[in-house]
């Protein structure tokens, strides 16, 4: 897993206010740049990425985008890590998949593979 390929997914109250705030500190929209009414946008500044999500989840989430989430999933499964959620596609041989675990303090960690 490449630790540089991660982002913070923030549960925001007002997407427009948050967008303006993060633009003011130098972040630029890079994904989800369609209608703001979709209530999500990914912003970037250098190697840092922040996802802003309104009305999609209740808490902030650390998101990793590994190239091979399935091997990480199998490794964690063998260590009896508890999963908060896992996609049905996690059992497929390839394609997008995701799963979520929770650390001892209740912080959610999402592993989201977008590609084969």
TORPA-4810 file (N, C-alpha, C, O; in nm, 3 decimals):
<nodes>
NODE_1_0.085_-0.118_0.000_0.000_0.000_0.000_0.089_0.123_0.000_0.184_0.132_0.078_X
NODE_2_0.060_0.216_-0.085_0.134_0.341_-0.093_0.069_0.442_0.000_-0.041_0.489_-0.028_X
NODE_3_0.135_0.478_0.113_0.072_0.573_0.206_0.056_0.712_0.149_-0.017_0.794_0.206_X
NODE_4_0.123_0.742_0.036_0.105_0.873_-0.026_-0.026_0.883_-0.102_-0.068_0.993_-0.138_X
NODE_5_-0.090_0.771_-0.128_-0.215_0.771_-0.203_-0.333_0.759_-0.107_-0.399_0.656_-0.098_X
NODE_6_-0.356_0.866_-0.035_-0.466_0.868_0.062_-0.528_1.007_0.066_-0.473_1.104_0.013_X
NODE_7_-0.642_1.014_0.131_-0.709_1.143_0.146_-0.792_1.141_0.274_-0.818_1.035_0.332_X
NODE_8_-0.832_1.257_0.315_-0.927_1.269_0.424_-1.062_1.296_0.362_-1.076_1.384_0.277_X
NODE_9_-1.161_1.222_0.404_-1.298_1.244_0.359_-1.372_1.313_0.472_-1.395_1.255_0.578_X
NODE_10_-1.408_1.437_0.449_-1.470_1.518_0.554_-1.620_1.526_0.536_-1.670_1.558_0.428_X
NODE_11_-1.692_1.498_0.643_-1.837_1.515_0.646_-1.863_1.662_0.676_-1.843_1.708_0.789_X
NODE_12_-1.907_1.737_0.575_-1.925_1.881_0.591_-2.073_1.916_0.602_-2.160_1.844_0.552_X
NODE_13_-2.099_2.029_0.669_-2.238_2.075_0.687_-2.288_2.153_0.566_-2.406_2.143_0.531_X
NODE_14_-2.199_2.231_0.502_-2.238_2.313_0.387_-2.126_2.304_0.284_-2.018_2.361_0.303_X
NODE_15_-2.151_2.234_0.175_-2.049_2.209_0.074_-1.993_2.338_0.015_-1.873_2.348_-0.010_X
NODE_16_-2.077_2.436_-0.008_-2.031_2.562_-0.067_-1.936_2.637_0.028_-1.832_2.688_-0.014_X
NODE_17_-1.973_2.643_0.155_-1.889_2.711_0.254_-1.756_2.640_0.268_-1.651_2.705_0.275_X
NODE_18_-1.757_2.508_0.272_-1.634_2.431_0.285_-1.547_2.444_0.161_-1.425_2.457_0.171_X
NODE_19_-1.608_2.441_0.043_-1.536_2.458_-0.083_-1.461_2.592_-0.082_-1.343_2.598_-0.115_X
NODE_20_-1.530_2.699_-0.046_-1.469_2.831_-0.041_-1.354_2.835_0.059_-1.248_2.890_0.029_X
NODE_21_-1.373_2.775_0.176_-1.268_2.772_0.278_-1.143_2.704_0.226_-1.033_2.759_0.237_X
NODE_22_-1.159_2.585_0.169_-1.041_2.511_0.123_-0.977_2.574_0.000_-0.856_2.563_-0.018_X
NODE_23_-1.056_2.640_-0.084_-0.996_2.716_-0.195_-0.913_2.832_-0.140_-0.805_2.861_-0.192_X
NODE_24_-0.962_2.897_-0.034_-0.890_3.010_0.025_-0.757_2.969_0.086_-0.667_3.052_0.097_X
NODE_25_-0.741_2.841_0.125_-0.612_2.798_0.180_-0.530_2.721_0.075_-0.433_2.654_0.109_X
NODE_26_-0.570_2.733_-0.052_-0.487_2.685_-0.161_-0.525_2.553_-0.225_-0.454_2.508_-0.315_X
NODE_27_-0.633_2.489_-0.183_-0.676_2.365_-0.247_-0.754_2.396_-0.375_-0.820_2.499_-0.385_X
NODE_28_-0.743_2.305_-0.472_-0.816_2.320_-0.598_-0.902_2.197_-0.623_-0.860_2.085_-0.594_X
NODE_29_-1.023_2.215_-0.678_-1.108_2.100_-0.712_-1.043_2.015_-0.820_-0.993_2.069_-0.919_X
NODE_30_-1.044_1.880_-0.803_-0.986_1.791_-0.903_-1.080_1.678_-0.945_-1.061_1.621_-1.052_X
NODE_31_-1.179_1.646_-0.865_-1.278_1.543_-0.899_-1.413_1.586_-0.843_-1.420_1.664_-0.748_X
NODE_32_-1.519_1.534_-0.903_-1.652_1.570_-0.856_-1.684_1.715_-0.883_-1.755_1.780_-0.806_X
NODE_33_-1.629_1.765_-0.992_-1.644_1.907_-1.022_-1.770_1.937_-1.102_-1.783_2.044_-1.162_X
NODE_34_-1.863_1.841_-1.103_-1.991_1.862_-1.169_-2.076_1.956_-1.085_-2.024_2.041_-1.013_X
NODE_35_-2.205_1.941_-1.095_-2.294_2.030_-1.018_-2.267_2.020_-0.868_-2.258_1.910_-0.813_X
NODE_36_-2.254_2.132_-0.803_-2.229_2.135_-0.659_-2.343_2.066_-0.583_-2.326_2.023_-0.469_X
NODE_37_-2.459_2.056_-0.649_-2.574_1.989_-0.588_-2.550_1.839_-0.569_-2.626_1.774_-0.498_X
NODE_38_-2.444_1.783_-0.632_-2.409_1.642_-0.610_-2.355_1.622_-0.468_-2.346_1.509_-0.420_X
NODE_39_-2.319_1.732_-0.402_-2.277_1.734_-0.262_-2.147_1.663_-0.233_-2.126_1.617_-0.120_X
NODE_40_-2.057_1.652_-0.330_-1.923_1.602_-0.303_-1.825_1.661_-0.401_-1.859_1.693_-0.515_X
NODE_41_-1.701_1.676_-0.354_-1.593_1.727_-0.438_-1.460_1.685_-0.375_-1.447_1.682_-0.253_X
NODE_42_-1.363_1.651_-0.458_-1.229_1.617_-0.412_-1.138_1.734_-0.446_-1.138_1.784_-0.559_X
NODE_43_-1.061_1.777_-0.348_-0.972_1.891_-0.365_-0.828_1.847_-0.340_-0.803_1.753_-0.264_X
NODE_44_-0.735_1.916_-0.404_-0.594_1.878_-0.393_-0.507_2.000_-0.376_-0.534_2.108_-0.429_X
NODE_45_-0.399_1.979_-0.299_-0.294_2.081_-0.286_-0.165_2.003_-0.268_-0.141_1.943_-0.162_X
NODE_46_-0.081_2.003_-0.370_0.041_1.923_-0.365_0.004_1.775_-0.358_-0.072_1.726_-0.441_X
NODE_47_0.058_1.705_-0.260_0.027_1.563_-0.242_-0.093_1.541_-0.151_-0.132_1.426_-0.128_X
NODE_48_-0.152_1.647_-0.100_-0.265_1.635_-0.006_-0.398_1.638_-0.080_-0.420_1.721_-0.169_X
NODE_49_-0.486_1.547_-0.042_-0.622_1.545_-0.098_-0.723_1.546_0.016_-0.705_1.481_0.119_X
NODE_50_-0.828_1.623_-0.007_-0.939_1.630_0.088_-1.067_1.613_0.010_-1.091_1.683_-0.089_X
NODE_51_-1.150_1.521_0.053_-1.282_1.504_-0.006_-1.385_1.573_0.083_-1.387_1.552_0.204_X
NODE_52_-1.469_1.654_0.023_-1.576_1.720_0.096_-1.708_1.650_0.060_-1.742_1.640_-0.058_X
NODE_53_-1.780_1.604_0.160_-1.902_1.527_0.138_-2.013_1.579_0.229_-2.001_1.574_0.352_X
NODE_54_-2.119_1.628_0.169_-2.232_1.678_0.247_-2.344_1.574_0.243_-2.383_1.528_0.135_X
NODE_55_-2.396_1.538_0.360_-2.510_1.445_0.373_-2.482_1.307_0.318_-2.574_1.240_0.272_X
NODE_56_-2.357_1.262_0.320_-2.324_1.128_0.271_-2.282_1.034_0.383_-2.309_0.914_0.377_X
NODE_57_-2.217_1.087_0.485_-2.183_1.010_0.602_-2.170_1.105_0.721_-2.161_1.226_0.703_X
NODE_58_-2.169_1.049_0.841_-2.175_1.132_0.961_-2.040_1.172_1.017_-2.029_1.273_1.086_X
NODE_59_-1.935_1.094_0.988_-1.806_1.120_1.048_-1.698_1.132_0.942_-1.715_1.089_0.828_X
NODE_60_-1.587_1.192_0.981_-1.472_1.202_0.891_-1.411_1.064_0.873_-1.417_0.980_0.963_X
NODE_61_-1.351_1.040_0.758_-1.295_0.909_0.724_-1.157_0.929_0.662_-1.137_1.018_0.579_X
NODE_62_-1.062_0.845_0.701_-0.934_0.839_0.631_-0.954_0.742_0.516_-0.999_0.629_0.537_X
NODE_63_-0.922_0.783_0.395_-0.941_0.698_0.278_-0.807_0.667_0.212_-0.730_0.758_0.180_X
NODE_64_-0.779_0.538_0.193_-0.662_0.494_0.118_-0.710_0.439_-0.015_-0.813_0.370_-0.021_X
NODE_65_-0.638_0.468_-0.121_-0.670_0.419_-0.255_-0.557_0.328_-0.303_-0.476_0.368_-0.387_X
NODE_66_-0.551_0.206_-0.249_-0.443_0.115_-0.288_-0.465_0.057_-0.427_-0.576_0.056_-0.479_X
NODE_67_-0.357_0.009_-0.486_-0.367_-0.058_-0.616_-0.421_-0.199_-0.601_-0.478_-0.254_-0.695_X
NODE_68_-0.404_-0.260_-0.484_-0.452_-0.396_-0.461_-0.518_-0.407_-0.324_-0.460_-0.460_-0.229_X
NODE_69_-0.640_-0.358_-0.314_-0.714_-0.362_-0.188_-0.743_-0.505_-0.145_-0.754_-0.533_-0.025_X
NODE_70_-0.757_-0.594_-0.239_-0.790_-0.733_-0.205_-0.681_-0.800_-0.123_-0.712_-0.876_-0.030_X
NODE_71_-0.554_-0.775_-0.154_-0.447_-0.836_-0.076_-0.444_-0.777_0.065_-0.416_-0.849_0.161_X
NODE_72_-0.471_-0.649_0.077_-0.478_-0.586_0.209_-0.595_-0.645_0.287_-0.582_-0.676_0.406_X
NODE_73_-0.708_-0.661_0.221_-0.827_-0.720_0.282_-0.796_-0.861_0.335_-0.827_-0.893_0.450_X
NODE_74_-0.733_-0.944_0.252_-0.700_-1.081_0.294_-0.605_-1.081_0.413_-0.621_-1.160_0.506_X
NODE_75_-0.506_-0.991_0.411_-0.412_-0.982_0.520_-0.482_-0.942_0.650_-0.459_-1.003_0.755_X
NODE_76_-0.567_-0.841_0.643_-0.639_-0.797_0.763_-0.736_-0.904_0.813_-0.752_-0.924_0.933_X
NODE_77_-0.800_-0.972_0.719_-0.893_-1.080_0.754_-0.818_-1.190_0.830_-0.871_-1.245_0.927_X
NODE_78_-0.697_-1.222_0.787_-0.617_-1.327_0.854_-0.575_-1.285_0.993_-0.539_-1.370_1.075_X
NODE_79_-0.578_-1.155_1.021_-0.541_-1.103_1.154_-0.663_-1.076_1.240_-0.653_-1.012_1.345_X
NODE_80_-0.779_-1.125_1.195_-0.905_-1.111_1.269_-0.947_-0.966_1.294_-1.009_-0.934_1.395_X
NODE_81_-0.911_-0.878_1.200_-0.957_-0.739_1.207_-1.107_-0.738_1.178_-1.153_-0.809_1.089_X
NODE_82_-1.182_-0.658_1.251_-1.326_-0.647_1.230_-1.353_-0.545_1.120_-1.295_-0.437_1.117_X
NODE_83_-1.443_-0.582_1.029_-1.478_-0.496_0.916_-1.612_-0.429_0.943_-1.709_-0.493_0.981_X
NODE_84_-1.615_-0.298_0.922_-1.739_-0.223_0.935_-1.827_-0.247_0.813_-1.950_-0.252_0.823_X
NODE_85_-1.761_-0.261_0.697_-1.834_-0.279_0.572_-1.738_-0.332_0.468_-1.618_-0.302_0.472_X
NODE_86_-1.790_-0.410_0.373_-1.710_-0.457_0.260_-1.800_-0.471_0.139_-1.915_-0.513_0.151_X
NODE_87_-1.747_-0.436_0.023_-1.827_-0.447_-0.099_-1.836_-0.593_-0.142_-1.747_-0.673_-0.114_X
NODE_88_-1.945_-0.625_-0.211_-1.959_-0.761_-0.264_-1.846_-0.792_-0.362_-1.805_-0.907_-0.374_X
NODE_89_-1.797_-0.690_-0.430_-1.693_-0.711_-0.531_-1.556_-0.742_-0.470_-1.462_-0.770_-0.544_X
NODE_90_-1.543_-0.738_-0.339_-1.416_-0.769_-0.275_-1.376_-0.914_-0.303_-1.258_-0.948_-0.299_X
NODE_91_-1.474_-0.999_-0.330_-1.447_-1.140_-0.359_-1.415_-1.165_-0.506_-1.370_-1.274_-0.541_X
NODE_92_-1.437_-1.066_-0.592_-1.404_-1.080_-0.734_-1.252_-1.081_-0.752_-1.178_-1.040_-0.663_X
NODE_93_-1.207_-1.127_-0.868_-1.063_-1.132_-0.894_-1.005_-0.996_-0.930_-0.887_-0.970_-0.906_X
NODE_94_-1.087_-0.909_-0.989_-1.037_-0.776_-1.025_-1.152_-0.677_-1.031_-1.267_-0.712_-1.006_X
NODE_95_-1.118_-0.554_-1.065_-1.217_-0.448_-1.071_-1.221_-0.369_-0.941_-1.154_-0.404_-0.844_X
NODE_96_-1.300_-0.262_-0.940_-1.311_-0.179_-0.821_-1.367_-0.258_-0.702_-1.448_-0.350_-0.720_X
NODE_97_-1.325_-0.221_-0.583_-1.377_-0.281_-0.460_-1.343_-0.188_-0.344_-1.262_-0.096_-0.358_X
NODE_98_-1.406_-0.213_-0.231_-1.375_-0.132_-0.112_-1.414_-0.207_0.015_-1.495_-0.300_0.013_X
NODE_99_-1.354_-0.164_0.124_-1.392_-0.212_0.257_-1.354_-0.106_0.359_-1.273_-0.018_0.331_X
NODE_100_-1.414_-0.117_0.476_-1.392_-0.017_0.580_-1.369_-0.087_0.714_-1.439_-0.182_0.749_X
NODE_101_-1.269_-0.039_0.787_-1.241_-0.089_0.921_-1.249_0.030_1.018_-1.259_0.145_0.975_X
NODE_102_-1.245_0.001_1.146_-1.250_0.106_1.248_-1.132_0.087_1.342_-1.107_-0.024_1.389_X
NODE_103_-1.059_0.195_1.370_-0.947_0.183_1.462_-0.998_0.180_1.607_-1.118_0.198_1.629_X
NODE_104_-0.911_0.158_1.704_-0.956_0.145_1.843_-1.029_0.267_1.899_-1.101_0.256_1.999_X
NODE_105_-1.010_0.384_1.835_-1.077_0.505_1.882_-1.203_0.537_1.804_-1.263_0.644_1.823_X
NODE_106_-1.244_0.447_1.716_-1.368_0.466_1.641_-1.351_0.541_1.509_-1.450_0.572_1.443_X
NODE_107_-1.228_0.570_1.470_-1.204_0.638_1.342_-1.219_0.538_1.227_-1.162_0.430_1.230_X
NODE_108_-1.297_0.577_1.128_-1.318_0.489_1.014_-1.204_0.503_0.914_-1.156_0.613_0.886_X
NODE_109_-1.160_0.387_0.859_-1.055_0.384_0.758_-1.110_0.306_0.639_-1.139_0.187_0.649_X
NODE_110_-1.125_0.376_0.528_-1.180_0.318_0.406_-1.066_0.285_0.310_-0.978_0.368_0.286_X
NODE_111_-1.067_0.163_0.256_-0.976_0.122_0.151_-1.060_0.111_0.024_-1.148_0.025_0.014_X
NODE_112_-1.034_0.198_-0.072_-1.119_0.211_-0.190_-1.033_0.199_-0.315_-0.959_0.291_-0.350_X
NODE_113_-1.044_0.084_-0.382_-0.968_0.059_-0.505_-1.055_0.096_-0.624_-1.164_0.040_-0.642_X
NODE_114_-1.008_0.189_-0.706_-1.085_0.237_-0.820_-1.061_0.159_-0.947_-1.146_0.160_-1.036_X
NODE_115_-0.947_0.092_-0.959_-0.909_0.029_-1.086_-0.886_-0.118_-1.067_-0.900_-0.172_-0.958_X
NODE_116_-0.848_-0.186_-1.179_-0.818_-0.328_-1.175_-0.692_-0.344_-1.098_-0.645_-0.457_-1.080_X
</nodes>
